[in-house]
Amino acid sequence: MPGRLRAPTGRYGGRTAEERQAERRRRFLDAALQLFGGTPGYRATTVAALSEAAGLSTRQFYEEFRTLEDVLAALHLQVNGWAEAAVLEAAAGAADLPLTERVTAVFRAYARSVTADPRRIRITFVEIIGVSRRLEEQRLARRAGWVDLICAEADAAAARGEAAPRDYRLAATAFIGSVNGLLHDWSAGWVDATLDEVVDELVRQLLAILRPPGWRGRG
């Protein structure tokens, strides 16, 4: 979301205004990952502190954002975007594998993305909670996007005879809650397991949803 002040236009130092703006925005988001996702956290960070961490001025902050909430919103979408890109890449690479191997590859990619940096976990599962109605709607919209992705993959598996044909939306919503809760608890040190063990457990849960007792298929 653009800020209240207009950024300068034209070339400077061999870069266009758009390139300089993208660089400033990246620096603010990098600083936000450091401060919001670490110490002191979103609620204790000021515009001045964020600008200092980014090596930029508060004037430059307001050329890119209106409020710190705008920065948190953008950072939350960025972290989710990294995870989604990892999942889609893994899904494409595993498209021809059997269901169990395909699901394992996808969830390993997701788990490695969101746990690659503990600050990503904090942004996604802690700092975004309870900030405002707007951010709660954004958080739920991103969760709905993950539900849609699982439903689409489940429907495709059912069409191939690898999974039971059914409406997966309720089950997918419940499963996303399990994924988020388990990965958060693991990252916080509350789960005595390796990341691969966590992924294996999530895969077992999803396969139990896709292939309920008594169902017989081709996969």
Stockholm file with secondary structure:
# STOCKHOLM 1.0

chainA/1-219         MPGRLRAPTGRYGGRTAEERQAERRRRFLDAALQLFGGTPGYRATTVAALSEAAGLSTRQFYEEFRTLEDVLAALHLQVNGWAEAAVLEAAAGAADLPLTERVTAVFRAYARSVTADPRRIRITFVEIIGVSRRLEEQRLARRAGWVDLICAEADAAAARGEAAPRDYRLAATAFIGSVNGLLHDWSAGWVDATLDEVVDELVRQLLAILRPPGWRGRG
#=GR chainA/1-219 SS CCCSSCCCCSCBTTBCHHHHHHHHHHHHHHHHHHHHSSSSCGGGCCHHHHHHHHTCCHHHHHHHCSSHHHHHHHHHHHHHHHHHHHHHHHHHHTTTSCHHHHHHHHHHHHHHHHHSSHHHHHIIIIITTTSCHHHHHHHHHHHHHHHHHHHHHHHHHHHTTSSCCSCCHHHHHHHHHHHHHHHHHHHTTCSCSCHHHHHHHHHHHHHHHHSCTTCCCCC
#=GC SS_cons         CCCSSCCCCSCBTTBCHHHHHHHHHHHHHHHHHHHHSSSSCGGGCCHHHHHHHHTCCHHHHHHHCSSHHHHHHHHHHHHHHHHHHHHHHHHHHTTTSCHHHHHHHHHHHHHHHHHSSHHHHHIIIIITTTSCHHHHHHHHHHHHHHHHHHHHHHHHHHHTTSSCCSCCHHHHHHHHHHHHHHHHHHHTTCSCSCHHHHHHHHHHHHHHHHSCTTCCCCC
//
